[in-house]
């Protein structure tokens, strides 16, 4: 298993093409770039903690393929304990970084593919499961960070993949021969893509026969020929060139360093192709990936909210009103909401069951409920933190003003709270609350792992409403229920 330092060094010799604000970056110095460094550092934490005896039980496990000790982020879940430890691990890491550490997406992709390819092979006679196992073995042996790439641009939402005016709005196969396939398109919002070793490309929705060219899933190095990554902007990114205080979380950044990844006729050899035209199983893969990924959010957002709670409480103390009853009440409400998020993730993990392939799958209904809670409760947690923090969150002068020879003394004098706390420390806490509770962080909480509607559409199918109707009718002594099927 690599250390954090070894992980960052392992990325220096890639031929990756990354554009930021229209300029091509030097691949050897990406980890030092002010816009990118925090994301590299956050991912590196997942490597360093695997060597920490206090975190070892959560961060490491034994490979079911080799029996060797591996980083849990390269593991295939084989028990309820694995699923629960995953959530606990995510919360622990969030407490260390206060940000996204980006390895979850590829982790979830491998687990979703493991059961999907097994069932696909059994139904269709394909040979994908063994190829996937060979790739997972390489991931474990090399301790690679794998990005998951599911979301397509989608173009005109009035049309599905094969009906788009521009066929490249969904990733698709444009050529195949005895050596492999060639794919074209793009993937959006790619968390951790810039600082990963490989990516797993997946379809973004259930597909029909007319869309079979879009039913493609494969593993590709992030620096493969004809791939370009265009780094996305964040609401505080200009501050990254101005010092560290105004960033709030300078060492580990905010959210996951998302990018637009363009694949302009990228060749993939057959041994790394896990789905090519098997449209019947695209929906299964999407649902299983989404459920695994939505499982995460009570863990990672629970840990991030722990930091927000601590920061808000610190800021109240630094301002002299930490003991006010209304502040204590708000802190208690933030704790209540945070633990509610965590409960859903633990619950969907505890209700996990084995798949036909032998790996374990979360309860999909509870996983969707948990992520749906995140899309609203995080906003309330952050609203309460902003309430506690006060208007200073929006109006504080810059780090440059604080350090100015001419006006710094005024910033220091008038922005001090309790006398025992230096003004700089108070302003650092102000900026942490500001950056963690607004802008990019909130949008990611809403749309990461699927927007609210993506969760809501699963409820009628997963909740077994008919069984609830029958149970209610039995209690009421009703023997005749109306036929609510679609009329001809």
N, C-alpha and C positions, 0 to 999 in steps of 0.2 A: 504494500500500500504506500502511496506517495504521501509526503508531507506537503504542507501548503507551499513552501518554497519550491519543492521539486515540481509541483503542479504548474506553478507559474513559469518555471524554467522550461517545462515540457512544451509550452506553447510558443516559445520564441522562434523556432525554426519553421513554422508553418508558412506556406505561401498564400496566406489568406488575404483577400482584397476587402478592405474596410474603408468606406467613405464616411466622412463626418463633415457636415456643412460644406459639401461639395469638393472636399479634398481627400485624396488617397493617403491613408496613413501608413507609416512604416510598421510592418508586422512584428518587427523585433522589439519595438518600444511601446506596444499597445498597453501593457500593464502599468506603464508610467504616465500615460496620457491623463491629464486631469479629468477628462470626461469619463474615462473608463476605469481608472485605478480602483475606485471603490468597489466596482462590480467584481473585478478580479480578486480583491481582498475578501469579499464576502464569500465567494465560492471557495477560496483557499481555506476558509474556516472549516468547511466540511471535510477537508483533508487533515488539518491539524488536530481537530477534535478526535479523529480516529486513533490518534496516538496518545490521547490523554486518558490515564487510567480511570479518572472519575467519570468519563463519558463513554468508556469502552463498551459497556453493556448495550448502550443504545446505538452507538455509531458503527459497531462491527458485528459480524455474524459469520457463520460457516456457509460456504457455497454448497448448494445441493448438487452441483455438478462435479466438484473436485474435493469437497471436504476441507478446503483451505479457508483460512481467516480472510475475510474480505470487508471492504467498506460497504455499509448497508445500502448506500446509494447504487450499488451494482447488483443487488440481490433480487431474487425472485421469491416473493412471499410464500411461505409454506405452512403457515399456522395463523391462528387468531393472534397469538403472541407477536408474530412478526408485524401484523397490521397495527396492533396497538403500539408497539415500540416505535414504529415509523412516526406516528403522530407525536409521541412523547419526544422523539428525537428532533422533530421539526420545531416544536415549541422551545426546546432547549437551545437550538442553534439561533432562533430568532432573538432570544434573550442575549445572545452574544453579539449579534450583528445589528439588530433593529431594522433589518432590511431583508430583501429577497436574496437567497444564496443560490438560486437558479438550477440546482441539480434535480429538482423534483420532476420536471417535465419529461426528460428522457427516462428517468426511473419509472415513471408511470407508463410511458409508452412501451417499455420492455415487458412490464407485467401484463398490460392489456394484450399485447401481441402474443405472449406466451400461450394463453388459453385460446385466443382466436385462431392462431395458426394451427393449433392441435385439432380443433374442431373443423376447421376448413379442410385440412388434409384428410380427415376421416370422411367428410361428406363428399369431397370433390376429387380425391386422389392426388392432390398436390403434394409437394415435398418441401414445404416451407418451414415446418417446425424444427427440423434438424438443422436447417440453415440458420434459423434464429438462435438456436442453442449454441451453435458454433460462434456466432457473433457475440452473444452474451459472455461466453467463455473468454473471448478476446478482451471484452470490456473489463471483466473481473481481473484477468491476468495483468492488464496494463493500467488498471484503475482509471480508465478514461472517464471524462465528463461528457455526457451525451445530451444534446439538446433535442427536445421534441418539437416537431414542426407539423402542426395540424391546420392552422387557420389560413385559408386562401383569401385573396382579395375579394372574390365573389362578384365583382363588377356590378351589373344591373341586377338588383335583387328580385326583379320580376321574372327572371329566368334561371333555370338550373344550369349545371355545367355544360351540357352538350348543346344548349340553346343560346348560349351567350353570343352576342355580336363579336366579341373577341374571345376565342377559345382559351387563351392563356390566363383568363381570370381564375381558373382552377388548374392546379398542377395536373399534367396529363402526359401520357406516353405518346411520343411522336414517332418512335422508331424502335424496333426490336430485331435482333438477329441471334445467331447461335452464341454470341459472346455476352450479350446483355441487352439492356434497354437504354433509351435516351429520353429524358424527361424535360419538360419546359413549363415554366410558370413562375410563381412566387409564393412565398409564405410570409405572413404578416405577424407583427407583434412578437417576434421571436426572442423570448427570454433567455439570456445567457448564451446566445448563439456566438457572439464575438469571442468568448473565452471558453468555448467547448472544443473537444477533439473531433467528435462526430455528431451527426444529426440523424434522427429517424424521421423520414417523411411519411405522412399518413394522410388518407382522405379526410375531408372535413365534415362529411355528412353521409347519411345513408344514400345509396345510389341504385338506379335501375339499369336494365340492360343497355339502354341507349347511352348511358354514361360510363360504360365499362372501361374506356380508355382513361378515365379519371380514378378508377379503383386501383391505385398504385401505392405501395408501401415499400420502403427500402431504406437502407443505411448508407450514408454518404459522408466522407470526410468534409469538414466545414471549409477546407481549403482546396477542394477538388476544382479542376479546371472549369471555367465558365460559370462560376458562382461569384456573385457580388453581394456584399452586405452593406446596407445603408443604415447607419446608426440613427436611432430616433432621438428627438429632443425631449427634454424634461423641463418642468416649469422652473427649476432652480439651476439649470446647467450653466448659465452664464456666471454664476457665483463660483463655479469650480476653478475659474481662472483668477479669482480675486482673493484667495486665502481660504481658511478653513472654517472660521466661526460662522459665517453667513450660510454655509451649506447645511448646518445642523448636524449631519452625520457624515463628516468628511471622510472618515476611514472606510466606511462600508456603503456609502451612497444611499439613495432612495430608490426603492423598487429594483427591477432586475436588468436594466440596460438593454431594453428591447430594440430590435432591428427589423428592417425589411430585407428579406433574403431573396435575391433574384437568381433563378436557375435557368440559364439561357442555353438549352440543349446540353444537359449534363448526362454523361454516360455513367451507368451503374452496372457492374458485372452481375451475372445471375446469382452468384453465391451471396450477394447482399440484397437480393430482391425477395421480399416476403409476401407480396401480393401484386398481381399484374393481371387485371381483368376480372378477378373474382368478386364482382360487384355484390354478390349475395351476402358477403361477410363484411362489407364496408360499414354498415350500420352497427353491427356487433362490436367492431373494433372501436368505433367512435363512442358508443355508449360505455364500453368498459374503460376506455381511457378517461372519459369525462368523469366517471364515478370515482376512479382512483385519484384523479386530480382534485376533484371536489372534496374528497376525504381530507386532503391536506389542510384546508383553509382554517379549520378550527385550531389546528396545531400551529401553523406559521403565523396566522393573524392573531391567534391567542398570545403568542410570544411577543409579537410586535405591539399588541395592545398593552401587554405588561409594561413595556418600555414607555408607552404613551401615558399610562397611569402614573408610573414613577416620575416621569418628567413633569407632568402637571402638578403632582403633589410637591415635588421639589420647588417648582416655580412659585407655588403658593407659599411655601415656607420662606423662600428667598425674598418674597414680597411682604411678608409679615402677616398674612391672613390664613396660614395653613391650619390653624385651630378653629377657624370659623365653622359653625355648625353646617351652613349650606355647602361649604367646600367639602367637608367630610361626607355629607350626603351624596354629593355628586361623585366623589371618589368611590363610594360604596356602589353606586349605580353602575359605574364603569366596570367595577369588578364583577358585578352580577352579569352584565352583558358579555364580558370576556369569557367567563366560565360557561355561559350558555353556548357560545361558539365552540368551545373546547369539548363540551359534553357531546355534541352531535358527532364530532370526529371520532371520539372514543366509542360512542355508541355504534356507529356504522362499521367500525373496525371490530368491535366485540361480537357483532352479529354476522361477521364474515363467514363464508362457507367455501369448501373446496370446489374447484372446477373439474371438468373432465380431464384436464391436463395435470391436475394434482396441485397446482398453485392455488392460493386463496384469494377470493374476491370479496370486496366490501359489500354491505347491504346498499344497493344503489339508491333506494328511496331515502334512507337516512343521510347518505352522502349528499344528495341533491338538496335536502332540507338544510343541511349544515351550510352549504355554499350559499343558498338563498338567504339564510340569515345574515351571512357576511355582507351581502349587498345592501343591507339596511342598517344592521347593528353597528358596523364599523363607523358609519356616518354619525350615529348617535354618540358612540364612544368619543369620536374626534370632536364632535360639537361640544360635548361636556368639557373636554380638555381645553378647547378654545374659550369656552365660557370661564373656566377657572383662570386661564392665562391672561385674559383681558385684551384690551385694544393694543397693548404694546406689541402683540404678535404681528400686527399689520403695519406699525408705524416706526419701528426701531431703526435708528441710523445704522450705517454700515460699519463693518470691521475697520475700514479705512478711516472713517470718522473717529472711531474710538482711539485709533493709533496715530491720529494726526497731531503733529506738534502744535498746531495753532488752536484747534477746537476740541482735541481729545479730552482736555481737562473738564470741559463742560458736559460732554457725553458721560464721562466717568462720574461726575458730581450728580447730575440730575437723573441718571438712570440707575442709580444705586437703590437697592431696597433696604433690607436689614443691614446694619453697619458691619456685621461680622463677615458678610459675603462680598468678595470683590465684584465690582460691576461686570467685569469680563465674564465671570462665572455665571452671573445671572443672565447675561446676554447669550451665552452659549446654550443655556437651557431654553431661553425664549426661541432661539433659532431651531433647536431640536423639535420643540412642540410645533412651531410654525410649519416646518418642512415635512414632518411626519403626518400632519393632519390636514393637508391641503393638496391641491394640484394633482400631480401625477399619482401620488399614493392613493388618493380616493378613487380616481378613475380605474386604477388597477384592481382595487377591492371590488368595484362594481362589475367589471368585465373580464377579469382574469378567471380562467377555467369556465368561461361561459357567462353571458349576461343573464339577468334575472329571468327573462322569458325562456332561456334554455333550460332552466331548472323547472319552471312552472309547467312546461309542456310534458314533463315526465310524470307528473303526479297522477293524472287520470289512468295512465297505463300501469304504473307501479303500485298504486294504492289499493287496487282491487275493490273498487267502489261497489261492485255487484255483491261481493261477500258482505259488505257492510249493510247493504239494503236487505239482504236475506236475514242477517242477524237482527236487524231492527224489526223486520216483519214478524220474526218468530217471537220476539218479546211482546209485540203488540197483538199477537194472535191473528195476524193477517195471513191468509192463505193464497190470496190472489193479488199479484202485482201486475201493473200494466206492462205491455210489451213496448219497450222504448227503442227497439231496433229501427234501423233506417227503413222507411217505407218506400215501396216501389213507385 
